[in-house]
Amino acid sequence: MMLKSWLQMIFGKNGDKVVQKMQEWAQIKLDTAFDPDDSVKFLEQLPRDSWTFYGNLVDGMKQSKGKVTWCSKNGFKHELIGYFHDNELVGNIHTKHLDENGILLSQELLFCKQGVLHGYHLSWGIGSNDSNFGLYINGRKHGAHWYAFSDKDGVNGSGSFLFKANNMMTETQ
């Protein structure tokens, strides 16, 4: 029963607030685990000619709140809104994934440290009726990740599974 309550809290309507609070509680441990020499920067994983930055440039460097958009080979569109400091993504970032017609498919809440995904991750689907929750360390999925999915009618709780992520990125967008 406790697991069910926890999952409802994470995947419920306030899941983003829950994940933000978890990030705050774990920040000291996450800071200790951060290794800039063994990390993968998020934007460097995207082909440079595939994304566009909208926001403030100061002396040629991205600063303050900005938006990055890119398209994947399947025609899907992606939007990232986050904060930049000295050209690096920092803090909370919010991404949206849209189909080729601009219809919202899913969203993610992620955390960045010096441009690297590093912290808790929450993803929730709109059209796909699925959600997942896990942790990134130094730009790679780390430890256990929980996936929950619904049937085609959107009935929550149709199923879920837990898996241990390898230490490599498992999906390229």
N, C-alpha and C positions, 0 to 999 in steps of 0.2 A: 504494500500500500504506500510506503514511503517513496519508492521509486516512481510510482504512478504520479504522486503529488509533485515530485521534483520535475518530472518530464512535462507535466501540465504547466508548471511555472516557467520553465525554460522555453517551451514551444507555444506558450499562450500569448495573448495580446500585448503583454508587458515584457516579453522575453528580452528585448533589447536593453531595457532598464536593468533586468536581472544580470545579464552578461556584463554590462558596464560596472555594476557593483562588484561582481566577481573579479573583474580586471583590477579594480581599485584595491581589493583585499589581497590580491596576489602580486601586486606590483613589485614589492621588494624581492620576492623569489624570482620573478620574471627578469628584473634588472640583473640579478646575479647570474642567470642563465644566458644572458645576451652575450654573444661573441661576434663582434663586427668582422673579425678575420675569417669566420666560418659561417657567413650568412649569405642569403640570396635576396637581393633587392627586388621588390615587386615590379617596378616599372622597367627594370632592365631585362625582365623575362619576356616583355612584349617587344616585337620587332619595332624599332624606332620609327619607321615610316608608317606604322599602323595606328599610332595614337596622336591625339591633339590635346594640348593644354589650354585651358581658358582660365585666366586669373591674372594676378599681379606679378610682374617681373621687376625686380630691383637689381640693377647692375647685372642683368642677364640671368638672374637666378629666380626660381619660383619662390614666392613668399605669400603668406597668409592663406585664406581660404581659396581653393581653386577646384576646378573640375577637369577631369581627364576623360576623353571618350575614345573608343576604339571599336573596330569591327573584327570579328573572327572570320575564318575562312568559310564557315557555313552561312555567313550573312547576318548572324546575330550581332546586335549592337550592345555595347557595355558603357556604362557611365559610372565614374567614381567621383565622389565629392569628399574632400578631405582638406586638411591643413598642411601647408608646406612651410618648412623653415630651412633656409639655405639650400634650396633645391631638393630637399628630402621630405617625403611624407612622414608626418608625425601624429600620434594620437589616434582618435577614432576616424575611421573611414567608412563610408557607406557606398556600396556598389549596387547598381541595378543592371539586370540582364534582360534584354528585350529581343523579341523575334524580329524577323526581317521587315515586319509591318509596324514595328514600334510598340507592340503589345508587351506589357510587363510580364515576364515569366517568373523571375525570382529576385530576391534582394539579399544582401549580406551586410553584416556589421563585423568589421575587423579592426584590429589595432596595429599600428605601425610604430616602430622605433627606428629612427635614422633610415627610413625608407624600406625597412624590412618588416614583413608580417611577423609579429611577435606578441602573442597574447591570445585571448579567447576569440572564437569565431562562431557566429550564429548566422545560418542561412535559412530562409524560409521561402517556399514556393508559392506562386500565385496560381498559374495554370497547371503546374505539375503536382501540387498538393503534397510536397515533401519538404522536410526541414532537416537540418543537421547542426550539430554542435560539437565543437572540439577545440583544440589548442594548436597554435603555431609557435614554434621555437626557431629562431634564426631563419625564418622564411620557409620552413618545412613543416608539414603536418607532423604532429608529435603525439604519441600516446593514444589513448582511447578516443574514438569519435562515435557519436551516437547519431543514427539516422532514423527518422520517423517518417512514415508515408501513409497516405490515405488512398482509398479506392477512387475510381473514376468519378464518383458522385461527391467526392470531397468529405467523406465521413472521417473525421479525425480518429486517429488511433487504430487504423486498420492493420498496422504492423510497425515494427521497429527492430533494429538490430544494432549491435555494438561491434566495432572492429578496432583492432590496433593498427594504427597507421605506420607504414614504414617511414623512414626518415627522408623521404623524397616527396616532391610535389606529385600528387596523384592525378591532377587534372590541369590541362592547359586550355585556357579560354581563348 
